[in-house]
């Protein structure tokens, strides 16, 4: 579900940028307004929700790197988020834990020793 949301936002950002030449400015203003909402909602360091991260990651694909100087997140932060996502996905043990599932006692009795 989250990947679908990411792809939709990424396509919309790319359409906004390619439809007009000053599209970078419009997208940059959209991201800056969103950052203001994030900063107003928290006191202290900003706490980004998943939707905030998806929006910023999708916009990073459409906005050139030289325009990222004014944003809350850096390209290193985006890479860190991606590493954490991959780590969470591939380190889950599953329902029964790692390794081969145990053999049932009825089947074990059928095996000659």
N, C-alpha and C positions, 0 to 999 in steps of 0.2 A: 504494500500500500504506500509506504514511504517512498519507494523508488518511483512509483507512478507519479506521485506528487512532485518529486524532484524533476522528472522528465517533462512534466507539463509546465512547470515554472521555467525550466531551461528553454523550452521551445518558445514560450511567450516572451522571454527576455531577448532571445535571438530575433524574433519577429519585430519587437520594438526597436531593436538596434538597426536591423537591416531595412526596415520600412522607410526610415528617414535618415538623412546624414547626421543630424544632431541627436540621434537616438541614444548615443552614449550619455549625453547630458540628462536626458529624461530618465534613463535607467539609474544613473548616479543619484539624481534627486530622489527617486523612489527609494533607493537603498538608504540614503541619508535620513529621509523621513522615518523609515522603519527603525533605524538606529535610535532616533530621538524617542520613539515610542518605547523601545527597549530600555533606554536610560531613564525615562520617566517612571516606568513600572517598578524599578528597583532602586534601593538606596545602597550605596557602596558600589562594589564592582558589578558590572552588568552580568546578569544570569540569563543566558540564552536558552530558549526552549528549542525543541526539535524542529518546529516550524521555522524558527528564526535561522537555525543552522542550514536548513534546506534552502531557504530563500537566498542566503548569502553564498552558499556553495553553487547554486544555479546561476546567480548573477556573476560569479567569478569567471564563469566560462564565456560570458559575453562582453565583459568590460576588460579593456587592456590593463596590464599590470601597473602601468604608470599612474593610473587613476585610483589605485587602491591605497594611496598614501593617507587619505582622510578617513578610511573605514576603521571600525573597531577590530576587525580580524585581519590577520596577515596571511599570506600564502602558507606560511609555516603552520599557522593555526588550522587551516583547512586540511593540510596534510596530516596533522595530528589527529583531527577528527576522523579522517579516513582510516588511519592506522588503528584507532580504537574500535571503529566499526568492524573492520576485518578481524581484529582480535576477538571481539565478542562473538562474531559469527562462527569462527573456526575453533574456539576453545571450549565450546559447550560440550558437556559430556554426554548428553542425551538422556533418555529416560532411565536406562539401566546402568549407566556408567560406561567406562571404556572397556574394551576387550570383547571377547567372544561371549555370547549368552550361555548360561549354564545348561547342561543337558538334563532333561527330565528324568526322574528316577525310573519310570517305566521303560524308557529307551535304554538307560544304562544297564538294566537287567538283561536286555537282549544282546548286549555286546559281549562276545567271549573274551575272557582274560587270558 
